[in-house]
Amino acid sequence: MRVLIPFLALAACSEFPAFDTTIDAATRAAPPPDLVPLDPLLAVADRPSTITPASVARTDGRAAALRDRAAGLRGQVLSDPDRARLNQSIDTSALR
């Protein structure tokens, strides 16, 4: 515990960051959020899970389809002749 005292003393001497300057005027003028009772939220959390083997299979199938789609998008977009044609038509003299 005595080891922490110097570090706590140093932390107490540091300048507190100005968080008020990071909030824009629209957020500052907005009404505060509504307070809601906690019991309905806890009741939903206590319900049994709706995850079934069928829902897992559906989700796995969607994930596999998305992975396949992503793999198809990773390929080369332009063919080599198109890339060469575009590179020849770019005038870079103004960039110098």
Secondary structure, DSSP 8 states (H G I E B T S, - for coil): -TTHHHHHHHHHHS----GGGGS-HHHHHS-------SHHHHHHHTS-----HHHHHHHHHHHHHHHHHHHHHTS-SS-HHHHHHHHHT---GGG-
